[in-house]
Amino acid sequence: MSQQSQQAVFGRRLRQLRTAKGLTQRELAGDSLSVSYVSLLEAGRRTPTDGTVRVLASTLGCTEAELMGGQPLPAERPAVLTVRLGQLALAGDNATEAHGHFTTALSTPDLDPLLRTEATIGAAQSLERQGRLREAALIYEKLVQEAVHDPSYHASIKVVIGWCRCLYELGELTRVTEIGAATMQELDRLSAWQSDSAVELLATIAAAHFELGDLQQAERLLREGLERAERMSSPRARAAVLWNASHLASERGQHREALELAEEALAYFRHGSDRRSAARLLSQYGYLLLRQEPPRVDEARSTLEEALAILREHGARYELGYVLTELSRAYLLKGEVAGAVDAAEQSLDELGPEAALERARAATALAAALAADGARERAAELFTTAAETLGQMKTSRQAARAWVELGEMLVQAGDPTAAVDAFRKATAAMNLGAAPSKPAGGELPVV
């Protein structure tokens, strides 16, 4: 914690204890301190000496550790326990129970501001795990707005990442880039780039630019992130950047390089304690295996099934949807049409109604499977809806691919006029023309 952060914590705690005792600043100052000095301490503009802490703790009837914020106050201990129970429930993949604990803690009167923030973050995380992305995004947004005016702003980078992650899933990609740009300016102002979270934020913003089709900006951000990670000698930050860089390489047709980048990132996450990120990267690796020439379908299925097993224990429902979408593609490449339809339908069920971006991708996977099963009318409807939805989100690359897949299906169905119209829409979306389609989906922003 920075000196500014320590001063802010001490100031909040001092003011809380003084008002709980019913003392004025003059009464607290007594004969030992000046009123102006007490005022500066409460404002977080001075660091108290050890002697000052002893005098104030004696007057307030608390321990020095309680005054410094190192220990909860007696009245706060039940709330502290409730927050810890929520965190344990969240770690144990019981998001509903966790949300209940955090909500209970937040109902405590006069809750310490730091504990309130901790409980609020937990509430947002538990809502996100349940797929209640809009509610989670609103809480993250409120936390960020409060933190902008706090001396410890840089400590909220993970909250910004959570906010961006929810907006990404909701399909609000332009907002992600705008929030990211504003946060980067704030990090520059505070010289607060020296953390893994700051680099991970760069990778998250790059992922949004990638989906919007701005590959040059995505590459620039990833290059900057890699340079910062190397200056910090941070394997985690480097892995986060490489994870996203693998998407860029794959999009440019550098499929072998994409695999190598993902393998290096996976080597870090697979041997760490962050099982959720490891599983998300496994799903990305499976996605890349499906894009090889020829597709390495058996390896991809094995990798995706491993990711699915981990995410059932450690992930959010919408993250299961990513994997199931790619499994549907894998089944279809093996000619297992029934399995492809089932996996895509499961994906839509797990994603829930709010994960708009991935729902559109899952719909294209289901449409492809239905087309292979002869249900061309329903497939055409799904392709069209998905392409229009992706176009509204400005994800031109994915929209174009959905139109191309629809065009290819219409060619096979003997409807060249409608096929030409679909290919023209693909060209309008992203100047791709009627090129053979690639599997779409599974691209995950880093955590």
Phi and psi in degrees as a GROMACS rama.xvg file:
@    title "Ramachandran Plot"
@    xaxis  label "Phi"
@    yaxis  label "Psi"
@TYPE xy
-70.9316  165.856  SER-2
-61.1047  -40.7783  GLN-3
-60.6694  -41.337  GLN-4
-64.7066  -43.291  SER-5
-61.5268  -41.8895  GLN-6
-62.733  -41.684  GLN-7
-65.2503  -42.9832  ALA-8
-61.8855  -47.069  VAL-9
-61.8182  -43.4683  PHE-10
-61.0586  -43.5124  GLY-11
-64.0043  -44.0458  ARG-12
-65.9072  -41.6416  ARG-13
-61.5642  -45.8174  LEU-14
-64.8668  -39.8688  ARG-15
-62.5836  -45.6944  GLN-16
-68.7769  -38.5757  LEU-17
-64.2824  -46.562  ARG-18
-68.2602  -33.5905  THR-19
-64.3498  -32.0662  ALA-20
-81.2292  -12.3065  LYS-21
75.6043  27.2168  GLY-22
-98.9075  147.065  LEU-23
-84.198  166.688  THR-24
-61.7372  -36.5137  GLN-25
-64.3807  -43.3053  ARG-26
-65.3428  -38.3026  GLU-27
-67.708  -38.984  LEU-28
-63.6558  -39.0757  ALA-29
56.9628  -144.615  GLY-30
-92.1458  -11.3072  ASP-31
-88.4713  -29.3919  SER-32
-128.496  162.835  LEU-33
-92.8444  152.739  SER-34
-63.0558  -39.2021  VAL-35
-64.0368  -35.5668  SER-36
-67.5499  -42.0491  TYR-37
-61.2709  -41.0878  VAL-38
-62.5332  -42.1091  SER-39
-66.1224  -38.0431  LEU-40
-62.0101  -46.2252  LEU-41
-66.0447  -29.3473  GLU-42
-79.8925  -3.16017  ALA-43
74.0746  27.2977  GLY-44
-110.608  5.15795  ARG-45
-142.697  148.818  ARG-46
-99.8702  121.745  THR-47
-72.3355  148.166  PRO-48
-77.7647  165.479  THR-49
-58.7626  -39.4458  ASP-50
-64.1079  -40.4648  GLY-51
-63.681  -41.2649  THR-52
-61.2599  -41.7031  VAL-53
-63.1703  -44.3338  ARG-54
-63.2862  -46.921  VAL-55
-65.8568  -42.0354  LEU-56
-62.0623  -40.4335  ALA-57
-62.5639  -44.5691  SER-58
-66.0348  -37.2691  THR-59
-84.9259  -11.853  LEU-60
71.578  37.5663  GLY-61
-132.625  172.1  CYS-62
-82.1315  161.821  THR-63
-63.5306  -37.1683  GLU-64
-65.1208  -38.518  ALA-65
-65.149  -39.9566  GLU-66
-67.1139  -38.2262  LEU-67
-77.402  -8.95383  MET-68
89.9787  6.94626  GLY-69
-80.9441  -18.0983  GLY-70
-133.564  145.157  GLN-71
-71.7103  150.823  PRO-72
-73.0145  154.72  LEU-73
-51.1593  -42.2405  PRO-74
-68.8793  -19.54  ALA-75
-92.5345  -12.3934  GLU-76
-60.4498  -40.3095  ARG-77
-60.2011  -39.6701  PRO-78
-66.9178  -39.1426  ALA-79
-59.3045  -45.4423  VAL-80
-62.1264  -41.232  LEU-81
-63.3984  -41.8301  THR-82
-63.3366  -42.7672  VAL-83
-63.0448  -38.9165  ARG-84
-63.2197  -38.4033  LEU-85
-63.2168  -41.5455  GLY-86
-66.0966  -38.2931  GLN-87
-65.7172  -41.9004  LEU-88
-63.6542  -39.5898  ALA-89
-65.9885  -41.8234  LEU-90
-64.7339  -29.5623  ALA-91
-88.7995  13.4419  GLY-92
65.3039  33.9673  ASP-93
-117.12  77.6548  ASN-94
-66.2411  -34.6056  ALA-95
-65.676  -46.6907  THR-96
-62.4193  -42.5805  GLU-97
-59.3599  -44.5586  ALA-98
-61.5389  -37.1914  HIS-99
-61.6876  -43.4925  GLY-100
-63.5081  -46.245  HIS-101
-64.298  -38.6776  PHE-102
-64.2066  -40.5336  THR-103
-61.7175  -45.5328  THR-104
-61.7959  -40.0183  ALA-105
-69.4403  -16.5744  LEU-106
-83.8877  -3.50059  SER-107
-69.6299  127.89  THR-108
-66.5321  145.789  PRO-109
52.9641  39.7237  ASP-110
-67.6561  138.638  LEU-111
-53.4212  133.765  ASP-112
-55.227  -39.4863  PRO-113
-67.8069  -39.7053  LEU-114
-68.6644  -36.6083  LEU-115
-62.3719  -42.4122  ARG-116
-63.0667  -42.5996  THR-117
-60.484  -43.9052  GLU-118
-68.0984  -36.9005  ALA-119
-66.8998  -41.9288  THR-120
-60.9903  -43.812  ILE-121
-60.4223  -40.2388  GLY-122
-62.6512  -42.8105  ALA-123
-63.604  -43.702  ALA-124
-63.8418  -40.1378  GLN-125
-69.1987  -36.5208  SER-126
-64.8342  -41.4189  LEU-127
-60.9646  -43.2685  GLU-128
-62.1191  -31.3593  ARG-129
-80.0157  -4.91126  GLN-130
85.5098  9.31198  GLY-131
-88.4041  68.7874  ARG-132
-68.5015  -39.0797  LEU-133
-63.9352  -44.8247  ARG-134
-62.6126  -43.8096  GLU-135
-62.414  -43.0231  ALA-136
-61.3428  -39.1208  ALA-137
-65.1918  -38.3893  LEU-138
-69.0933  -45.4399  ILE-139
-57.8629  -42.5548  TYR-140
-60.8114  -44.0797  GLU-141
-62.3611  -41.5052  LYS-142
-62.2512  -42.0821  LEU-143
-64.9447  -43.5974  VAL-144
-61.5497  -38.7577  GLN-145
-67.904  -37.9728  GLU-146
-72.1903  -25.4925  ALA-147
-56.6109  -32.0218  VAL-148
-96.6169  11.1397  HIS-149
-105.786  142.118  ASP-150
-60.4408  -22.6311  PRO-151
-99.1912  35.7907  SER-152
-52.0261  -41.0985  TYR-153
-61.8269  -20.5656  HIS-154
-70.474  -11.4731  ALA-155
-95.2379  9.94749  SER-156
-58.8163  -40.2152  ILE-157
-63.95  -31.9097  LYS-158
-67.3438  -40.9445  VAL-159
-61.2534  -41.9408  VAL-160
-61.6987  -43.5124  ILE-161
-60.1626  -43.0731  GLY-162
-61.4295  -49.0402  TRP-163
-62.4754  -38.0133  CYS-164
-61.5539  -44.3542  ARG-165
-64.7377  -44.5787  CYS-166
-63.051  -37.3445  LEU-167
-58.544  -49.2664  TYR-168
-66.3893  -32.3318  GLU-169
-74.0889  -8.07244  LEU-170
88.0522  10.1551  GLY-171
-92.9085  66.0778  GLU-172
-70.8656  -36.5106  LEU-173
-62.976  -38.8344  THR-174
-62.2733  -38.1718  ARG-175
-59.4029  -44.7578  VAL-176
-67.2101  -35.9543  THR-177
-68.3753  -44.9567  GLU-178
-63.8134  -41.4277  ILE-179
-61.1297  -43.8997  GLY-180
-62.7384  -42.2967  ALA-181
-65.4204  -39.6106  ALA-182
-67.9206  -39.1688  THR-183
-61.5455  -39.0277  MET-184
-62.6123  -39.5389  GLN-185
-68.2911  -38.5659  GLU-186
-64.3911  -38.4467  LEU-187
-61.9325  -44.9906  ASP-188
-62.1132  -38.7303  ARG-189
-91.6362  -2.81524  LEU-190
51.2223  50.0109  SER-191
-115.063  37.1178  ALA-192
-85.9878  -9.84157  TRP-193
-81.772  63.012  GLN-194
-154.189  153.113  SER-195
-59.9091  -38.9151  ASP-196
-61.4269  -38.0193  SER-197
-63.1158  -41.5399  ALA-198
-70.2913  -38.445  VAL-199
-62.6759  -34.1647  GLU-200
-62.8852  -42.6832  LEU-201
-56.4629  -43.18  LEU-202
-65.4902  -37.5696  ALA-203
-64.8338  -43.8764  THR-204
-63.9317  -40.4757  ILE-205
-60.5049  -38.5704  ALA-206
-61.2514  -38.525  ALA-207
-67.3156  -43.8303  ALA-208
-61.2252  -38.4907  HIS-209
-59.0161  -48.2035  PHE-210
-65.3497  -31.9244  GLU-211
-77.9878  -3.2519  LEU-212
89.4931  3.84851  GLY-213
-91.2627  76.5673  ASP-214
-68.7785  -31.974  LEU-215
-65.0179  -44.4185  GLN-216
-67.1998  -38.5106  GLN-217
-60.6276  -44.826  ALA-218
-63.7339  -40.9807  GLU-219
-61.527  -44.5366  ARG-220
-66.2616  -39.6041  LEU-221
-68.0035  -37.7586  LEU-222
-63.4843  -43.1295  ARG-223
-63.1192  -41.9018  GLU-224
-62.3788  -41.0474  GLY-225
-64.8926  -41.6503  LEU-226
-61.8592  -42.8315  GLU-227
-66.9268  -40.2381  ARG-228
-62.8883  -40.0153  ALA-229
-70.4556  -35.8857  GLU-230
-65.5343  -32.9917  ARG-231
-84.8808  -9.32146  MET-232
53.8611  47.6196  SER-233
-108.443  107.693  SER-234
-61.8709  -37.9509  PRO-235
-64.8009  -46.1676  ARG-236
-62.6245  -41.7484  ALA-237
-61.6498  -43.2676  ARG-238
-62.6512  -38.1153  ALA-239
-62.3304  -40.3822  ALA-240
-69.8925  -45.1152  VAL-241
-62.4917  -36.448  LEU-242
-53.1327  -50.1608  TRP-243
-76.5037  -31.6784  ASN-244
-64.284  -27.5351  ALA-245
-63.7867  -33.0501  SER-246
-61.8179  -45.6744  HIS-247
-62.7345  -44.4393  LEU-248
-62.5324  -41.3539  ALA-249
-64.4352  -41.7223  SER-250
-61.4704  -31.5292  GLU-251
-87.9859  8.53057  ARG-252
83.5677  5.85502  GLY-253
-90.4033  67.0806  GLN-254
-68.0709  -37.3098  HIS-255
-67.5276  -43.8423  ARG-256
-61.9605  -38.3486  GLU-257
-60.0913  -42.841  ALA-258
-63.2614  -42.1916  LEU-259
-62.995  -41.4537  GLU-260
-63.6697  -44.2992  LEU-261
-65.5882  -37.2507  ALA-262
-63.7596  -40.1631  GLU-263
-65.214  -42.4449  GLU-264
-64.8065  -41.7128  ALA-265
-64.3927  -34.9509  LEU-266
-58.9764  -35.1221  ALA-267
-73.4396  -53.5923  TYR-268
-69.4816  -30.5826  PHE-269
-69.6306  -26.6502  ARG-270
-101.144  8.35621  HIS-271
-103.353  -173.941  GLY-272
-90.582  -8.0062  SER-273
-85.2714  81.2314  ASP-274
-66.7752  -33.7343  ARG-275
-63.0243  -47.6654  ARG-276
-65.3404  -36.4155  SER-277
-60.4  -43.0713  ALA-278
-67.1168  -39.5631  ALA-279
-63.6159  -38.395  ARG-280
-72.1517  -33.7263  LEU-281
-60.6944  -40.0765  LEU-282
-65.2863  -36.7913  SER-283
-64.6519  -40.2804  GLN-284
-64.8922  -41.0607  TYR-285
-61.2562  -40.9865  GLY-286
-58.8019  -44.4493  TYR-287
-67.0264  -36.668  LEU-288
-61.7991  -35.1508  LEU-289
-70.1298  -18.7558  LEU-290
-96.1552  0.421051  ARG-291
-70.2012  161.445  GLN-292
-115.335  105.377  GLU-293
-78.528  164.546  PRO-294
-61.0919  137.027  PRO-295
-94.9234  74.6805  ARG-296
-67.3639  -44.247  VAL-297
-63.2203  -43.2108  ASP-298
-63.1492  -40.5025  GLU-299
-62.5207  -44.8227  ALA-300
-61.7129  -44.1744  ARG-301
-61.1876  -43.3301  SER-302
-65.5408  -44.0848  THR-303
-66.6971  -37.1236  LEU-304
-67.0209  -35.7073  GLU-305
-64.2126  -44.16  GLU-306
-61.379  -41.8647  ALA-307
-61.8789  -42.269  LEU-308
-62.8353  -41.0363  ALA-309
-68.7694  -43.5244  ILE-310
-68.5914  -25.8007  LEU-311
-63.6636  -25.13  ARG-312
-96.855  -34.519  GLU-313
-121.818  -4.79341  HIS-314
-109.262  177.064  GLY-315
-88.3971  159.604  ALA-316
-59.455  -41.2478  ARG-317
-66.3989  -24.2994  TYR-318
-71.5002  -32.9322  GLU-319
-61.9734  -35.6182  LEU-320
-59.9691  -39.0721  GLY-321
-55.0251  -49.8084  TYR-322
-66.4306  -42.7117  VAL-323
-64.7658  -33.6997  LEU-324
-61.0293  -45.7272  THR-325
-70.435  -34.2209  GLU-326
-62.9366  -37.7134  LEU-327
-59.7772  -43.4155  SER-328
-61.8359  -40.827  ARG-329
-65.4933  -44.7004  ALA-330
-58.2196  -42.2351  TYR-331
-65.8266  -39.6093  LEU-332
-64.0583  -25.9008  LEU-333
-88.9649  -0.591555  LYS-334
81.3756  11.0816  GLY-335
-92.3775  79.8867  GLU-336
-65.6224  -43.27  VAL-337
-61.127  -41.7546  ALA-338
-64.3695  -36.812  GLY-339
-65.5335  -43.9672  ALA-340
-62.8143  -45.8359  VAL-341
-62.3464  -44.6881  ASP-342
-64.0516  -41.0572  ALA-343
-66.5218  -39.6023  ALA-344
-67.1613  -38.6895  GLU-345
-61.5849  -39.9048  GLN-346
-59.0451  -47.804  SER-347
-61.7935  -35.6756  LEU-348
-67.4906  -44.2694  ASP-349
-69.0814  -35.4766  GLU-350
-65.791  -30.846  LEU-351
73.9038  179.686  GLY-352
-78.7983  -15.9547  PRO-353
-94.8585  -24.4371  GLU-354
-77.0015  72.0183  ALA-355
-61.2462  -42.3313  ALA-356
-63.1608  -50.4302  LEU-357
-74.7474  -27.1468  GLU-358
-61.6251  -39.3248  ARG-359
-64.5597  -39.0106  ALA-360
-67.275  -43.5634  ARG-361
-62.306  -35.5378  ALA-362
-64.3018  -36.6033  ALA-363
-68.0245  -35.8113  THR-364
-65.6104  -42.7819  ALA-365
-64.7507  -41.0628  LEU-366
-61.1962  -42.6971  ALA-367
-62.3295  -41.0713  ALA-368
-67.346  -41.7124  ALA-369
-65.5105  -37.8242  LEU-370
-61.566  -42.1879  ALA-371
-65.9767  -25.3231  ALA-372
-89.1377  -0.00398315  ASP-373
92.464  -2.81813  GLY-374
-87.8143  66.1389  ALA-375
-70.711  -32.559  ARG-376
-64.9017  -47.3491  GLU-377
-67.3169  -37.3398  ARG-378
-61.4723  -44.2343  ALA-379
-61.7632  -39.7002  ALA-380
-63.1371  -43.6387  GLU-381
-67.0187  -44.1623  LEU-382
-57.867  -46.5431  PHE-383
-63.5371  -47.2427  THR-384
-61.8058  -44.1327  THR-385
-63.6294  -44.4868  ALA-386
-63.3275  -42.2441  ALA-387
-65.6529  -40.2862  GLU-388
-63.6757  -45.9665  THR-389
-63.617  -37.2951  LEU-390
-64.1787  -39.1704  GLY-391
-63.8859  -31.1043  GLN-392
-81.1427  -2.98376  MET-393
69.3255  19.6711  LYS-394
-86.9821  72.6355  THR-395
-58.7911  -36.8402  SER-396
-62.5195  -48.1131  ARG-397
-69.9319  -38.0715  GLN-398
-61.2933  -44.2993  ALA-399
-60.4939  -40.3003  ALA-400
-66.4768  -37.5089  ARG-401
-64.0816  -41.3248  ALA-402
-63.8651  -39.9786  TRP-403
-62.9074  -44.4516  VAL-404
-61.5204  -40.2671  GLU-405
-62.535  -44.1261  LEU-406
-59.8457  -43.274  GLY-407
-63.083  -40.3562  GLU-408
-64.5624  -40.1487  MET-409
-67.6018  -34.2965  LEU-410
-60.8972  -46.8242  VAL-411
-64.3444  -29.125  GLN-412
-83.1428  -3.56201  ALA-413
79.3975  31.0399  GLY-414
-121.599  74.391  ASP-415
-64.9745  -31.582  PRO-416
-63.991  -48.5923  THR-417
-66.0851  -34.1394  ALA-418
-64.2501  -43.9844  ALA-419
-60.5028  -40.2043  VAL-420
-62.1112  -42.2373  ASP-421
-64.4469  -41.7701  ALA-422
-66.1497  -36.1967  PHE-423
-63.8261  -39.1826  ARG-424
-65.946  -34.9898  LYS-425
-63.823  -43.4701  ALA-426
-63.1325  -41.6962  THR-427
-64.4891  -35.3827  ALA-428
-69.1796  -42.2221  ALA-429
-161.098  40.4165  MET-430
43.4089  39.1169  ASN-431
-93.8147  -26.8595  LEU-432
69.8776  -171.641  GLY-433
-91.5601  58.8616  ALA-434
-83.3213  155.361  ALA-435
-55.4338  137.873  PRO-436
-81.3597  158.243  SER-437
-115.576  158.336  LYS-438
-58.5044  136.087  PRO-439
-110.522  137.888  ALA-440
122.026  177.552  GLY-441
82.2899  0.782359  GLY-442
-81.1366  121.644  GLU-443
-114.279  133.456  LEU-444
-68.432  147.678  PRO-445
-68.7712  154.504  VAL-446
